[in-house]
């Protein structure tokens, strides 16, 4: 098996994902993807005719986000027509999977230069959902859409799942809020110290003016008292009736005695944002031939499924699986990135693996910075790489929960100067 190098990682700043309110919300998703693909090309003097493939992640592949964004964005970015592209969906986990699939192609020896990444314009998906609602199209529960199949694995709303897990695990509202506050504080420190500057590229409007060149979502003024004052977000949603059932009933079908307590709210859940990210992944031979300096290598990757009814618990077994594949232990990992889809996901991850909290989400997470669904995993790989270089660490492990009860995971190793 050959090696796969990470040559570069770039991302956009994350804009508030509300139609007409966020700084990126007026742009086409293809424009956002083209922004990071252009940056990868220019920063590395990349001959795009030598790019074997572009593996992209977009979770909501409809309307403006449909039609193979990976290929279309590459064309918008001025890539040679020889650079092919594809787009995948593993819900929230797609941004890690795009990196893993790109690495697999290179490690197998079948390809030498692949770009991985993802885009999600949540401002667009919110507007699209509103259009469907106005047209009288009801939302539906997660699942296959096939009643007999969904009977086997009832699925609910992610936020309700987060509350259910916190209830089962006995994790308090106070502990969830405390982690959310830490996320805001760490993100604020990282921004002020320029820890994201190496990877973040500005997004320009079509006329060349700057649309956004800084993180738009963080709320550094957040306090413990402010978080404590927020009302839970998912109590009413839990009892929203769709097709004769509710999100709460879906969970109670599998856990009939569970009385769900509602702890999650806007402050301890991931932010709704727009964003994109891209990583350049090559073989050692391609890097040497083209004068590219590798920043890290892919050590191992893994995928793991878990209970789809609770949906959010797969990151722990995924982390254990990828550590075993790499022949490493948790003590070997210097930087952990676990997506803060909801506070309980990160809190349970830390507790179950008994991790040093100072090594987990060192520069904040999605509760402070936002979670552009299909792009987040790619962003986190770049964030881990930047932090390994800043701190001098060796190994980083990146994982995240995904709808359907899944989690991809990835371990990278910094290549020292």
Secondary structure by P-SEA (a helix, b strand, c coil): cbbbbbccccccccccccccccccccccaaaaaaaaaaaaaaaaccccccccbbbbbbccccccccccaaaaaaaaacccccccbbbbbcccaaaaaaaaaaaaaaaaccccbbbbbcccaaaaaaaaaaaaaaacbbbbccccccaaaaaacccccaaaaaaaaaaaacccaaaaaaaaaaaaaaaaaaaaaccccccbbbbbcccccccccccccccccccaaaaaacccccccccccccccccaaaaaaacccccccccccccccccccccccbbbbbbcaaaaaaacccccbbbcccccccccccccccaaaaaaaaaaaaaccccccccbbbcccccaaaaaaaaaaacccccccccccccccccccccaaaaaaaaaaaaaaaaacccbbbbbbbbcccbbbbbbbbbbcc
